[in-house]
Amino acid sequence: MNKKRIAIIGGGNMGMALARGILKTDWALPENMMIAEPLKEKLGAVKDLAKGIKASHSNLEAARWGDVILLSIKPQIMGHVLEEIKHEVNDKKLILSVAAGITTSFIEKKLDGNVPVVRAMPNIAAVVRESATAICEGKFATKADLEVARHIFESVGIVVDVEEDLMDAVTGLSGTGPMYVFQILEGLSDAGVKVGLSRDTANILAVQTLIGSSKLIKETKEHPAKLKDLVTSPGGTAISALHSLERNGLKALLIDAVEVAAKRSAELGSTKKD
Ligand SMILES: NC(=O)c1ccc[n+]([C@@H]2O[C@H](COP(=O)([O-])OP(=O)(O)OC[C@H]3O[C@@H](n4cnc5c(N)ncnc54)[C@H](OP(=O)(O)O)[C@@H]3O)[C@@H](O)[C@H]2O)c1
């Protein structure tokens, strides 16, 4: 059982998803968790998460109370919040940030002293504990700090380690990734309706097809191209559909989208308020 107090600053989509995931494991007790939100009206939702959880409208209180301070605020206000909490933070605390584009060195510079920082990029599937999260450490973080971060993010899915200069790429691929999948699923569902299925049936079939195909790749560890070959029989339906996807540039569209999202992540890092 973890004895560290976890303070989450920013109880929005990601902050609450992470809190829910962490509380579903037996690693952290609600008594050891606080969520800080500026709006008092939002604190009710925090208290509803679990009996004993602490809700605060003060970032200062959260930073003072927590051993691990998880920053789940928008990149644009990161500089402001770090300025606000810096006198409550020291090298005995661990800062975790999930903010797109914000580097560990930016956070370290804003805080006084050799404060350990770990940067993470989860995705919204953390809500159902199926996030794909990448983590990397700042220059003052130890192996033990990285393990604490790994434990937290493993409570909501899988975790991979990457070098920090790849974090914008991760943001473009898996951080933003659920949006691509939602778009693809919406398209497949519309397609099902176009060829005569009811909306409900089309949704159920499209979602399960995605889950099943993903599971097949995960379990067999085969390259997607090899599995694609398995389902494209000569003269069959799949090769005709594949021709249409290739003609319309599906893969190029996905590559463009990931690239543009990665660039936007880097931009958010360079345009945030100092
Ligand atoms: N959502 C995703 O899919 C996703 C994926 C990966 C990473 N992230 C990262 O997660 C972070 C949070 O994103 P999100 O989607 O959870 O955004 P969000 O839903 O807008 O959550 C941000 C929360 O921070 C609160 N907040 C605003 N000003 C604050 C302040 N000064 N001090 C403390 N809290 C403050 C907001 O409250 P109000 O609403 O009252 O302003 C809101 O509840 C971002 O940095 C994002 O890059 C998000």
The ligand as a Tripos MOL2 file, in Angstrom:
@<TRIPOS>MOLECULE
LIG
   48    52     1     0     0
SMALL
NO_CHARGES

@<TRIPOS>ATOM
      1 N1         -8.2530   15.2080  -22.1340 N.am      1 LIG1
      2 C1         -7.3560   14.4330  -22.7350 C.2       1 LIG1
      3 O1         -7.6820   13.5810  -23.5770 O.2       1 LIG1
      4 C2         -5.8840   14.5590  -22.3780 C.ar      1 LIG1
      5 C3         -4.9810   13.5650  -22.7960 C.ar      1 LIG1
      6 C4         -3.6530   13.6710  -22.4170 C.ar      1 LIG1
      7 C5         -3.2250   14.7580  -21.6730 C.ar      1 LIG1
      8 N2         -4.1150   15.7190  -21.3120 N.ar      1 LIG1
      9 C6         -3.6310   16.8710  -20.5560 C.3       1 LIG1
     10 O2         -4.3350   16.9340  -19.3410 O.3       1 LIG1
     11 C7         -4.4060   18.2880  -18.9270 C.3       1 LIG1
     12 C8         -5.8270   18.5740  -18.5040 C.3       1 LIG1
     13 O3         -6.6610   18.3960  -19.6340 O.3       1 LIG1
     14 P1         -8.2020   18.0880  -19.4900 P.3       1 LIG1
     15 O4         -8.6550   17.5540  -20.7810 O.co2     1 LIG1
     16 O5         -8.4740   17.3290  -18.2300 O.co2     1 LIG1
     17 O6         -8.7430   19.5990  -19.3570 O.3       1 LIG1
     18 P2         -9.9550   20.1240  -18.5030 P.3       1 LIG1
     19 O7        -11.0550   19.1220  -18.5140 O.co2     1 LIG1
     20 O8        -10.2330   21.5220  -18.9510 O.co2     1 LIG1
     21 O9         -9.3540   20.1440  -17.0300 O.3       1 LIG1
     22 C9         -8.5510   21.1690  -16.5190 C.3       1 LIG1
     23 C10        -9.0820   21.4810  -15.1420 C.3       1 LIG1
     24 O10        -8.2320   22.4550  -14.5430 O.3       1 LIG1
     25 C11        -9.0700   23.3850  -13.8770 C.3       1 LIG1
     26 N3         -8.3700   24.6380  -13.6840 N.ar      1 LIG1
     27 C12        -8.4280   25.7780  -14.4200 C.ar      1 LIG1
     28 N4         -7.6460   26.7350  -13.8870 N.ar      1 LIG1
     29 C13        -7.0620   26.1730  -12.7930 C.ar      1 LIG1
     30 C14        -6.1620   26.6440  -11.8170 C.ar      1 LIG1
     31 N5         -5.6700   27.8860  -11.8740 N.pl3     1 LIG1
     32 N6         -5.7920   25.8090  -10.8220 N.ar      1 LIG1
     33 C15        -6.2770   24.5540  -10.7450 C.ar      1 LIG1
     34 N7         -7.1330   24.0420  -11.6480 N.ar      1 LIG1
     35 C16        -7.5150   24.8370  -12.6590 C.ar      1 LIG1
     36 C17       -10.2640   23.5290  -14.7900 C.3       1 LIG1
     37 O11       -11.3300   24.0910  -14.0700 O.3       1 LIG1
     38 P3        -12.4100   25.0030  -14.8490 P.3       1 LIG1
     39 O12       -13.0640   24.1160  -15.8280 O.co2     1 LIG1
     40 O13       -13.2950   25.4550  -13.7470 O.co2     1 LIG1
     41 O14       -11.6380   26.1240  -15.5010 O.co2     1 LIG1
     42 C18       -10.5010   22.0960  -15.1960 C.3       1 LIG1
     43 O15       -11.3250   21.4180  -14.2650 O.3       1 LIG1
     44 C19        -3.9550   19.1470  -20.0980 C.3       1 LIG1
     45 O16        -2.6920   19.6940  -19.8300 O.3       1 LIG1
     46 C20        -3.8940   18.1960  -21.2600 C.3       1 LIG1
     47 O17        -2.8210   18.5170  -22.1390 O.3       1 LIG1
     48 C21        -5.4440   15.6420  -21.6260 C.ar      1 LIG1
@<TRIPOS>BOND
     1     1     2 1
     2     2     3 2
     3     2     4 1
     4     4     5 ar
     5     4    48 ar
     6     5     6 ar
     7     6     7 ar
     8     7     8 ar
     9     8     9 1
    10     8    48 ar
    11     9    10 1
    12     9    46 1
    13    10    11 1
    14    11    12 1
    15    11    44 1
    16    12    13 1
    17    13    14 1
    18    14    15 2
    19    14    16 1
    20    14    17 1
    21    17    18 1
    22    18    19 2
    23    18    20 1
    24    18    21 1
    25    21    22 1
    26    22    23 1
    27    23    24 1
    28    23    42 1
    29    24    25 1
    30    25    26 1
    31    25    36 1
    32    26    27 ar
    33    26    35 ar
    34    27    28 ar
    35    28    29 ar
    36    29    30 ar
    37    29    35 ar
    38    30    31 1
    39    30    32 ar
    40    32    33 ar
    41    33    34 ar
    42    34    35 ar
    43    36    37 1
    44    36    42 1
    45    37    38 1
    46    38    39 2
    47    38    40 1
    48    38    41 1
    49    42    43 1
    50    44    45 1
    51    44    46 1
    52    46    47 1
@<TRIPOS>SUBSTRUCTURE
     1 LIG1         1 GROUP 0 **** ****
